[in-house]
Amino acid sequence: MHNNYETFNFLKEDFPTIEKICTLVEQNIYINPVYAIIEGRKATEKILDEVIDEENLQKLKKINLNDKIEELFSFGIFSTDRFVFRALDENRRLGNIAAHDEVRDEIMTALKVHKNLYSITKWFHEKYFDKYEVEEYKNPSPQHIETKSKLVEEDVSIDTISIDDDRHNYPKSLPSDSVSCKNKDSYLLGAISKLKISAREAIEDPKDFSIFKKYLHVKREIEKEFISVLEESTKNDFSQLILLCGSVGDGKSHLLAAVNEDYNELFSKFEIHNDATESSNPNKTSIDTLSEVLINFKDKNIKTSNTKLIVAINLGVLSKFSESEYANEEFTTIKDELEKSNVFNSEKINEKFESEYIKIVDFNDYNLFELDPIKNGENPNSTYISKLFKKISNKDDENPFYTAYLKDKENKLNTPVLVNYEIFSDDEVQKKLIQFIIKIIVKHKKILSTREILNFIYEIIVPPKINSFYSENVLEFQEDLLPNLVFTPYERSDLLELISLEDPKKFRSEILDQVLIDWNNISRNNTNNNSNVLDIVCKYLDSSKIGVIINSLSDYNQSKEELLKTFLNFAIFYGKNFKNTFNDESFEKYLEYLYYFNTNDILKYKELYDNIKKTIYKWNGSYDEKYIIMSKLNNFIISKRIELKPKPTKTKNNNTIENLGSKFKKNISLVFSINGIELDLNLDYPLYDMIMKINNGYQPNVTEKKKLLIFDEFIEKLSNAHINDSLIITDSYDTQYKFEKDDFDLFNFKRMV
């Protein structure tokens, strides 16, 4: 029975989808056990959803698998069947491990998942349907040797992509891995799926630089600095500690793997400690572990040791270590050097730090984009992200994604994945996507990792529900085309959620209003609506770029609202004569100021100081120029005269127009002088945007002011700098009184004339 994969036949009549997945698990136990484990988790959740339906507990469908199991247990569903609870939880846990980590004893684990699956389905069938008693479980045996031989002849790879959601129900792999593609399976879908953040390929290991990762590798400025630091360190005989710092997921492990691959001889001269947040001993903290790793850099050893050590570490852990007893008692040299480096100051001017024993290379010193003067809304740009995009889209035989695309075209597949890949491959589309990503980094202060960018590519090419799409008609998957997916954040990543907040369609303009008028006028003309829609499409969009969607947009049988949404989304990327309508002028102006600040062109951002001064005086309500309202008490307004003087200072990074690159200060530092006291205001985009709104008459509410606490505190510091100056009190009749100290330090209160 089991050689024919009939173990779960008892489900076929009532639950064919679950039976299909369970059989898929069984088929892959000895061929691709990791895939079998992941599919076992998927089948487990589908069975639980059926249990939820039977128990009429639909609200539980919206929560994750772990919570589903716990909640059903709390409802007493497994009270007399504890073995089912254990089997469910074990399949969930093993599936998660398989999707994100290495699995030990893969085949034995896959067999365990298969047995658990049988116990769960048998229990489910007998509890809720009781048509007949399901026979006892038997271990599935490996198929005949001819089957494996056939797989080898067909070049089926067992290194298939791990997928832990319900998007597709078959194993995927890059065509370069020689996966067979029968029926309507998609090579391209398998290739793009490797970009997903939950894919096994997303896990970085400095000792594992696979062909896939090597292909995707794009050199960054930080790699050049890191290699330079390593080369310098090998020129001396004394100890050298190289700290490769950054945040979670920023690419430290990937950089180590890349350098190990390309500069193995140089790399072999160093000891490596990667990810100091992990303690090898469960009884020790990450700080304990780090103190052991750094034993040769203790005060008593550092001058006599010749150890060359690279430590890849998150700044949070490094900061904790510098404040620990270890640092205060045994590592004072390291502690002192860390304090001098200014590495924990996120607002610092980025400067290379090197001392006798320590060299620091910090990912946080580098941005993912470059600053250049804004030209016609085309900037800013990111060389790194652009090269990463080209790794996916280049029409090159060495590009596994492109060869996968060609295979699918050869097999005459027509899915949104193929169409989206074609759209994504367009240079103009990539430029626009990069601008959106940069906007999120700056406006929302998003720390973005490479793996998040790759996941973003996956999400805008692969629709949430892909497994039903093999239509010849583009109209049937219009909502799943890339321009629509970019602005559809439902159950997607944080990055897409943030991009949806920046949807340009939300911002009105004269040209956009005219487009909407033209569109609405279609319904008033009862003749030839399709032709009228097509006329508008050709009028406003670059029709040479959107041949794939022309027919879709001109199909007036669709919902008018959906058609308009698609049209405007395509206009954002392919607008012929109104694409610049979607430019964000406030954002572009901020980047312009940021550029001039980092290139020390003070006169070019002088007006920014003027705008800040105006806002300071208006912050608590407008009274009079050069007066700050301190507080409002019933019918009285208490204010103080403040004389502010800009005190611009040049940055220390010596950046010029020629060498600005991606290493620049992320915020604008503005200094004001008052009574000889200098006060520094760190201006990021959210604060800048609010300042410009206030200068245009906007009154922020209490919630908005709380979000800008840094500005409120800055104004308070300004007020305190004039602590001995007089106060002006104004009543409801605009009568003014002065409250001040006289020459004998006695308070004096008098009416002003």
C-alpha positions in Angstrom: 0.0 0.0 0.0 2.7 2.5 1.0 4.8 2.0 -2.0 1.9 3.6 -4.0 1.5 6.5 -1.6 -1.9 5.4 -0.4 -1.4 6.0 3.4 -3.8 9.0 3.4 -6.4 7.7 0.9 -9.1 7.8 3.6 -9.0 11.6 3.3 -9.3 11.8 -0.4 -13.1 11.8 -0.6 -13.8 14.6 1.9 -10.5 16.4 2.1 -8.7 16.1 -1.2 -6.4 19.1 -0.6 -5.2 17.8 2.8 -4.8 14.3 1.3 -2.7 15.8 -1.5 -0.3 17.6 0.9 0.0 14.6 3.2 0.8 12.4 0.2 3.4 15.0 -0.9 5.0 14.6 2.5 5.2 10.8 2.1 6.6 11.1 -1.5 9.5 13.3 -0.3 10.6 11.6 2.9 13.5 9.8 1.3 14.0 12.2 -1.6 13.7 15.6 0.0 13.1 15.2 3.7 13.4 18.9 4.6 10.6 19.7 2.2 8.5 16.9 3.6 8.9 18.3 7.1 7.8 21.8 6.0 4.8 20.4 4.1 3.9 18.3 7.2 3.6 21.5 9.2 1.4 23.0 6.4 -0.9 19.9 6.4 -1.0 20.1 10.2 -2.4 23.6 10.1 -4.9 22.8 7.4 -6.3 20.0 9.6 -6.5 22.3 12.5 -8.5 24.8 10.4 -11.0 22.0 9.7 -11.2 21.2 13.4 -11.9 24.9 14.0 -14.8 24.8 11.4 -16.2 21.7 13.1 -16.1 23.3 16.5 -17.5 26.6 15.1 -14.5 28.6 16.5 -13.8 30.6 13.3 -12.2 33.5 15.3 -9.2 31.2 15.8 -8.4 31.1 12.1 -6.8 34.5 12.3 -4.1 33.5 14.8 -0.8 31.6 14.2 -0.4 27.9 14.5 1.1 27.8 18.0 -1.8 29.9 19.3 -4.4 27.7 17.5 -3.0 24.6 19.2 -3.0 26.3 22.7 -6.5 27.7 22.2 -8.0 24.4 21.1 -6.4 22.7 24.0 -7.9 25.3 26.4 -11.3 24.5 24.8 -10.8 20.9 25.8 -10.6 19.6 22.2 -7.7 17.3 23.1 -8.5 16.7 26.7 -8.8 12.9 26.3 -6.3 12.7 23.4 -3.1 14.3 24.7 -1.1 12.4 22.1 -2.7 14.6 19.4 -1.7 17.7 21.2 1.9 16.5 21.4 1.9 15.5 17.7 0.5 18.9 16.6 3.0 20.8 18.6 5.9 18.7 17.4 5.0 19.1 13.8 4.7 22.8 14.3 8.1 23.0 15.9 9.9 20.7 13.5 8.5 22.6 10.5 9.7 25.9 11.9 13.2 24.5 12.4 13.3 23.1 8.9 12.3 26.4 7.3 14.9 28.5 9.2 17.7 26.2 10.3 19.6 23.0 9.6 17.8 19.8 10.5 19.7 16.9 12.0 18.8 13.4 10.9 16.6 14.7 8.2 15.0 11.4 7.1 14.3 10.3 10.7 12.7 13.7 11.4 10.6 13.5 8.3 9.4 10.0 9.3 8.5 11.4 12.7 6.5 14.2 11.1 4.8 11.7 8.8 3.8 9.5 11.7 2.5 12.5 13.7 0.5 13.5 10.6 -1.0 10.1 10.4 -2.0 10.1 14.1 -3.6 13.6 13.7 -5.5 12.8 10.5 -6.7 9.4 11.9 -7.9 11.1 15.1 -9.6 13.9 13.1 -11.4 11.4 10.8 -12.6 9.1 13.5 -13.6 11.9 15.9 -15.7 14.0 13.5 -16.8 11.5 10.8 -16.5 8.0 12.1 -17.3 6.4 8.7 -15.0 3.5 9.4 -11.9 2.8 11.5 -8.6 3.7 9.9 -6.0 1.0 9.9 -2.9 1.2 12.1 0.1 3.1 11.0 3.0 1.5 9.0 6.3 3.2 8.3 6.5 4.1 4.6 9.4 2.3 2.9 11.7 3.8 0.4 10.6 3.5 -3.2 12.3 1.1 -5.6 15.8 2.0 -6.7 14.6 2.7 -10.2 12.6 5.6 -8.8 15.8 7.3 -7.5 17.6 6.5 -10.7 14.8 8.1 -12.7 15.1 11.2 -10.5 18.8 11.4 -11.1 18.2 11.0 -14.9 15.7 13.9 -14.7 18.3 15.9 -12.6 15.9 16.5 -9.7 17.7 18.4 -7.0 16.9 17.7 -3.4 18.1 21.1 -2.4 14.8 22.7 -2.9 13.5 25.9 -1.5 11.8 25.8 1.9 8.4 27.5 2.0 6.3 27.7 5.1 3.1 29.4 3.9 0.2 28.4 1.7 1.3 30.1 -1.5 2.4 27.1 -3.4 2.2 23.4 -2.8 5.2 22.0 -4.6 9.0 22.1 -4.1 10.9 24.8 -5.9 14.5 25.4 -6.9 16.6 27.4 -9.2 17.0 26.0 -12.7 20.7 26.0 -12.2 20.0 23.4 -9.6 18.3 21.3 -12.3 14.9 20.9 -10.9 12.4 19.1 -13.1 9.3 21.2 -14.0 6.3 19.0 -14.8 2.8 20.1 -15.5 2.4 23.7 -14.5 5.2 24.0 -11.9 7.2 27.2 -12.4 11.0 27.5 -12.5 10.8 31.2 -12.0 8.6 30.9 -8.9 11.1 28.5 -7.4 13.9 30.9 -8.1 12.2 34.0 -6.8 11.0 32.0 -3.7 14.6 31.7 -2.6 14.5 35.5 -1.9 11.8 35.1 0.7 13.0 36.0 4.2 11.8 32.7 5.6 13.7 30.7 3.0 16.7 28.6 4.1 18.9 30.6 1.7 18.2 33.7 3.9 20.1 32.3 6.8 23.7 33.6 6.8 26.7 31.6 7.9 30.2 33.0 7.6 31.4 29.5 6.8 28.8 28.9 4.1 29.0 31.0 0.9 26.9 29.0 -1.5 26.8 29.5 -5.3 23.5 31.1 -4.9 24.8 33.6 -2.3 27.9 34.2 -4.3 25.9 35.1 -7.3 23.7 37.6 -5.3 26.7 39.2 -3.6 27.2 42.9 -4.3 30.2 44.7 -3.0 29.7 47.7 -0.8 32.0 50.5 0.4 32.1 48.9 3.8 33.7 45.7 2.3 36.6 47.8 0.9 37.1 49.4 4.3 37.0 46.0 6.1 39.6 44.5 3.8 41.8 47.5 4.1 41.6 47.3 7.9 42.5 43.5 7.8 45.5 44.2 5.5 46.8 46.9 7.8 46.4 44.7 10.8 48.6 42.0 9.4 51.5 44.4 9.0 52.3 44.5 12.7 53.1 41.8 15.3 51.1 43.0 18.2 47.5 42.1 19.1 44.7 43.6 17.0 41.0 43.5 17.7 38.8 44.2 14.7 35.2 45.0 15.7 32.7 44.5 12.9 29.7 46.3 14.3 26.1 46.9 13.3 22.5 45.9 13.8 20.6 42.7 13.5 20.4 41.5 9.9 22.6 44.2 8.4 24.9 41.7 6.7 27.8 41.1 9.1 27.7 37.3 8.5 27.3 37.7 4.8 30.4 40.1 4.7 32.5 37.6 6.7 31.5 34.8 4.3 32.2 36.9 1.2 35.7 38.0 2.5 36.5 34.4 3.5 35.6 33.3 0.0 37.5 36.0 -1.9 40.4 36.7 0.5 40.9 33.3 2.1 44.6 33.7 2.7 44.2 37.1 4.4 41.1 35.9 6.4 43.0 32.8 7.6 45.3 35.0 9.6 42.5 36.0 12.0 40.5 34.2 14.6 36.7 34.8 14.1 33.9 35.2 16.6 30.6 35.8 14.9 27.5 37.0 16.6 28.5 37.5 20.2 24.8 37.6 21.1 24.9 33.8 21.2 26.3 32.1 24.2 27.7 28.7 23.7 26.9 27.8 27.3 23.2 28.2 28.4 24.4 29.1 31.9 26.4 32.1 30.5 25.2 35.4 29.1 26.5 36.9 25.9 28.6 39.2 28.0 30.2 36.3 29.8 31.0 34.6 26.5 32.4 37.8 25.0 34.7 38.2 28.0 36.1 34.7 27.4 36.5 35.4 23.6 38.5 38.6 24.4 40.8 37.0 27.0 43.9 38.0 25.1 42.8 41.6 25.1 42.5 41.9 28.9 44.6 44.7 30.4 47.2 42.2 31.6 47.5 40.5 28.2 46.9 43.1 25.5 50.4 44.4 25.3 52.1 41.0 25.2 49.6 39.1 23.0 49.9 38.9 19.2 46.3 37.7 18.6 44.5 38.9 15.5 40.7 38.6 16.3 37.6 39.6 14.3 34.4 40.0 16.4 31.2 40.5 14.5 28.9 42.0 17.1 25.7 44.1 17.4 26.2 47.5 19.0 23.7 46.8 21.7 25.8 43.9 23.0 29.0 45.8 22.7 27.5 48.7 24.7 26.4 46.3 27.5 29.9 44.9 27.6 31.5 48.3 27.8 29.3 49.0 30.9 29.9 45.6 32.5 32.1 44.7 35.5 34.4 42.9 33.1 35.1 46.2 31.2 35.5 48.2 34.4 37.9 45.8 36.0 39.7 43.7 33.3 39.2 45.4 30.0 39.8 49.1 30.8 42.0 49.6 27.8 39.2 48.3 25.5 36.6 50.4 27.4 38.6 53.6 27.0 39.1 53.1 23.3 35.4 52.4 22.8 34.5 55.7 24.5 37.0 57.6 22.3 35.6 56.0 19.2 32.2 57.6 19.6 30.8 54.3 18.2 27.7 54.4 20.5 26.7 57.8 19.3 24.2 57.2 16.5 24.2 60.9 15.6 28.0 61.2 15.2 29.8 62.4 12.2 31.1 59.3 10.6 34.9 59.0 11.0 37.2 56.1 10.7 38.5 55.0 14.1 41.7 53.2 14.6 43.9 52.9 17.7 46.9 50.8 18.5 45.0 47.7 19.5 41.4 48.3 18.2 40.0 49.0 14.8 36.2 49.5 14.3 34.3 49.0 11.1 30.6 49.9 11.6 27.7 49.1 9.3 25.9 52.1 10.8 28.4 54.5 9.3 27.2 53.5 5.8 23.9 54.3 4.2 22.1 52.2 1.6 21.9 55.2 -0.8 23.9 58.1 -2.1 23.2 61.8 -1.7 23.2 64.0 -4.8 21.4 67.2 -5.8 17.8 66.4 -6.7 17.3 66.6 -10.5 13.8 66.4 -11.9 12.7 64.0 -9.1 15.2 61.4 -10.4 17.4 61.3 -7.3 18.3 60.0 -4.8 19.8 56.8 -6.0 21.3 53.6 -4.5 24.1 52.0 -6.3 23.9 49.0 -4.0 20.2 48.4 -4.3 20.4 49.0 -8.0 23.1 46.3 -8.5 21.1 44.0 -6.3 18.0 44.5 -8.5 20.1 43.9 -11.6 21.3 40.6 -10.1 17.6 39.5 -10.4 16.8 41.0 -13.8 19.9 41.0 -16.0 19.3 39.2 -19.3 22.4 37.0 -18.8 22.9 33.3 -19.1 24.7 33.4 -15.7 21.6 34.8 -14.1 19.6 31.9 -12.6 16.4 34.0 -12.4 16.5 35.0 -16.0 17.2 31.4 -17.2 14.3 30.3 -15.0 12.1 32.9 -16.7 13.1 31.7 -20.1 12.3 28.1 -19.1 8.8 29.1 -18.1 8.3 31.1 -21.3 9.4 28.0 -23.2 6.8 26.0 -21.4 4.2 28.6 -22.3 3.3 29.5 -18.7 1.4 32.7 -18.2 1.3 33.7 -14.6 1.5 37.0 -12.7 5.0 35.9 -11.6 6.2 36.0 -15.2 4.5 39.3 -16.0 5.7 40.9 -12.7 9.3 39.7 -13.5 9.0 41.5 -16.8 7.7 44.7 -15.2 10.4 44.5 -12.5 13.1 44.2 -15.1 12.3 47.6 -16.5 15.0 50.2 -15.6 12.4 52.9 -14.9 10.4 50.7 -12.6 13.6 49.8 -10.7 14.5 53.5 -10.3 11.0 54.3 -8.9 11.1 51.3 -6.5 14.5 52.4 -5.2 13.2 55.9 -4.6 10.4 54.4 -2.6 12.8 52.4 -0.5 15.0 55.4 0.2 12.0 57.4 1.2 11.1 54.8 3.8 14.6 54.8 5.1 14.7 58.6 5.6 11.1 59.4 6.4 10.3 56.5 8.6 13.9 56.0 9.9 13.7 52.3 8.8 16.9 50.3 9.3 16.8 48.1 6.3 18.8 44.9 5.8 19.7 43.2 2.5 17.5 40.2 3.3 14.5 42.6 3.7 15.2 44.1 0.3 15.4 40.6 -1.3 12.1 39.7 0.5 10.6 42.9 -0.9 11.5 41.7 -4.4 9.8 38.4 -3.7 6.6 40.1 -2.4 6.2 42.5 -5.4 6.7 39.7 -7.9 4.9 36.8 -6.2 1.2 37.5 -5.3 -0.1 36.2 -1.9 -2.2 33.5 -3.6 -0.2 32.2 -6.5 -1.0 28.5 -6.8 -4.3 29.0 -8.7 -2.8 31.2 -11.5 -2.2 29.6 -14.8 -4.5 31.7 -16.9 -3.9 32.8 -20.5 -5.7 36.1 -19.7 -3.9 38.9 -17.9 -7.3 40.3 -16.9 -7.8 37.5 -14.5 -4.8 38.4 -12.4 -4.8 42.2 -12.8 -4.9 42.9 -9.1 -1.8 40.8 -8.7 0.4 42.8 -11.1 3.4 44.5 -9.6 2.2 48.1 -9.6 -0.8 47.0 -7.6 1.2 44.7 -5.2 3.5 47.6 -4.3 0.6 49.4 -2.7 -1.2 46.4 -1.3 0.2 45.9 2.2 -2.3 43.3 3.5 -0.4 40.6 5.5 2.9 41.7 3.9 6.2 42.8 5.2 6.9 46.0 7.2 8.6 47.5 4.2 5.5 47.2 2.0 3.3 48.4 4.9 5.4 51.6 5.1 5.5 52.0 1.3 1.7 51.9 1.3 1.7 54.9 3.6 3.6 56.8 0.9 1.2 55.9 -1.9 1.5 58.9 -4.2 -2.2 58.6 -5.1 -3.0 60.1 -1.7 -1.5 63.5 -2.7 -3.6 65.6 -5.0 -2.4 67.9 -7.8 -3.8 69.9 -10.6 -2.7 67.4 -13.2 -4.0 64.4 -11.2 -7.4 66.2 -10.7 -7.6 66.6 -14.5 -6.9 62.9 -15.0 -9.7 62.0 -12.6 -12.1 64.4 -14.4 -11.2 62.7 -17.8 -11.7 59.3 -16.2 -15.1 60.2 -14.7 -16.3 61.7 -17.9 -16.1 58.2 -19.5 -19.3 57.1 -17.8 -21.2 60.1 -19.2 -20.5 59.0 -22.7 -22.6 56.0 -23.5 -20.8 55.1 -26.7 -17.6 53.1 -27.0 -16.5 53.1 -23.4 -13.6 50.7 -24.1 -12.2 53.0 -26.7 -12.5 56.0 -24.4 -10.6 54.2 -21.6 -7.9 53.2 -24.1 -7.6 56.8 -25.2 -6.9 58.0 -21.7 -4.4 55.2 -21.1 -2.5 56.2 -24.2 -2.8 59.9 -23.4 -1.3 59.6 -19.9 0.9 56.4 -20.0 3.9 55.4 -22.0 2.1 52.7 -24.0 5.3 51.3 -25.4 6.2 50.1 -21.9 2.8 48.6 -20.9 1.8 46.4 -23.8 1.2 43.6 -21.3 -1.6 45.6 -19.5 -3.1 47.7 -22.3 -5.9 45.1 -22.9 -6.5 44.8 -19.2 -6.9 48.6 -18.7 -9.2 48.9 -21.7 -11.6 46.2 -20.4 -14.5 48.3 -19.2 -16.4 45.3 -17.8 -14.3 45.5 -14.7 -15.1 47.6 -11.6 -14.5 51.2 -12.5 -12.8 51.8 -9.1 -10.5 48.8 -9.6 -9.7 49.9 -13.1 -8.8 53.4 -12.0 -6.6 52.1 -9.2 -4.7 50.0 -11.6 -4.4 52.8 -14.1 -3.0 55.2 -11.4 -0.6 52.6 -10.0 0.8 52.1 -13.5 1.0 55.8 -14.0 3.3 56.1 -10.9 5.8 53.9 -12.8 4.9 54.6 -16.5 3.4 58.0 -16.5 4.2 59.6 -19.8 3.6 63.3 -19.1 2.6 63.5 -15.5 4.9 61.1 -13.7 6.5 64.0 -11.8 3.1 64.8 -10.4 3.8 62.1 -7.9 7.1 63.7 -6.7 7.3 64.6 -3.0 8.5 68.1 -2.9 9.0 68.3 0.9 11.0 65.1 0.9 13.2 66.3 -2.0 13.8 69.6 -0.3 14.9 67.9 2.9 17.4 65.7 0.9 18.7 68.8 -0.7 19.4 70.4 2.7 20.9 67.1 3.9 23.2 67.1 0.9 24.4 70.7 1.5 24.9 70.0 5.2 27.1 67.0 4.5 29.1 68.9 1.9 29.5 71.9 4.2 27.8 74.3 1.9 26.4 76.4 4.7 24.9 79.2 2.6 22.8 76.7 0.6 20.9 75.6 3.8 20.9 79.0 5.5 17.1 79.4 4.9 16.6 76.2 7.0 17.8 78.2 10.1 15.2 80.9 9.3 12.4 78.3 9.1 13.5 76.8 12.4 13.5 80.2 14.2 10.0 80.9 12.9 8.7 77.6 14.2 10.4 78.1 17.6 8.4 81.3 18.1 5.2 79.6 16.9 5.5 76.3 18.8 3.2 77.2 21.7 1.1 79.5 19.7 1.9 82.7 17.9 2.3 85.9 20.0 5.0 88.2 18.6 8.2 87.8 16.7 11.2 86.8 18.9 8.8 85.9 21.8 8.3 82.3 23.0 5.1 81.5 24.8 6.0 79.7 28.0 2.6 78.8 29.2 -1.1 79.8 29.1 -3.0 80.1 32.4 -6.7 80.8 32.1 -6.8 84.3 30.5 -3.1 85.0 30.7 -0.3 84.3 28.3 3.3 84.1 29.8 6.0 84.7 27.2 9.7 85.5 27.1 11.8 87.4 24.6 14.5 85.1 23.1 17.3 86.3 20.8 18.4 83.4 18.7 21.6 83.4 16.6 22.4 80.6 14.1 25.9 79.1 14.8 26.4 76.8 11.8 29.5 74.5 12.1 31.1 72.5 9.4 31.0 68.7 9.5 34.2 66.9 10.3 33.9 64.3 7.6 35.5 66.5 4.9 32.9 65.4 2.4 32.8 67.1 -1.0 30.6 66.8 -4.0 33.1 64.3 -5.5 33.4 61.9 -2.6 30.2 62.0 -0.6 29.2 58.5 -1.5 27.1 56.5 1.0 29.0 57.6 4.1 27.3 60.7 5.4 25.4 62.0 8.4 21.8 60.9 8.3 20.3 64.0 10.1 21.1 67.7 10.0 22.8 69.2 13.0 21.7 72.8 13.6 23.4 74.9 16.3 21.9 78.1 17.8 23.6 80.5 20.2 21.8 82.2 23.0 23.5 84.3 25.7 26.8 82.7 24.7 25.4 79.2 25.2 25.3 76.9 22.1 22.4 74.5 21.8 22.3 71.7 19.2 19.1 70.6 17.4 19.3 67.3 15.5 16.8 67.6 12.6 15.4 64.4 11.0 12.8 64.3 8.3 9.7 63.9 10.6 10.7 67.0 12.6 11.6 68.9 9.4 8.2 68.1 7.8 6.3 69.3 10.9 8.3 72.5 11.1 7.4 73.3 7.5 3.8 72.6 8.1 3.7 74.9 11.2 5.3 77.7 9.1 2.5 77.2 6.6 -0.1 77.7 9.3 -0.7 74.2 10.6 -1.4 73.7 14.3 -0.1 70.4 15.7 -2.3 68.6 18.1 -1.2 67.2 21.5 -0.4 63.7 20.1 1.7 65.2 17.3 3.6 67.3 19.7 4.4 64.3 21.9 5.9 62.6 18.9 8.3 65.6 18.5 9.4 65.6 22.1 13.0 66.4 21.1 11.9 69.8 19.7 9.8 70.6 22.8 12.8 69.8 25.0 15.0 72.0 22.7 12.7 75.0 23.2 12.7 74.4 26.9 16.5 74.5 26.9 16.3 77.8 25.0 14.0 79.2 27.6 16.1 78.1 30.5 19.1 79.8 28.9 17.4 83.1 29.6 16.5 82.2 33.2 17.3 85.7 34.6 15.5 87.6 31.9 12.1 89.2 32.3 8.7 87.6 31.6 5.9 89.3 29.7 2.4 88.5 30.9 -0.5 89.3 28.5 -4.2 89.3 29.7 -7.3 88.7 27.6 -7.5 92.5 26.9 -4.0 92.5 25.4 -2.7 94.4 28.4 0.9 93.6 29.0 2.8 93.4 32.3 6.5 92.9 32.8 7.8 90.6 35.6 11.6 91.0 36.2 14.4 91.5 38.7 15.8 94.9 39.3 19.4 95.9 40.0 19.1 94.6 43.5 17.7 91.2 42.5 14.3 92.1 43.8 11.2 91.1 41.8 9.4 93.9 40.0 6.0 93.7 38.4 4.7 96.6 36.3 2.3 97.4 33.5 3.9 98.1 30.2 2.9 101.2 28.3 
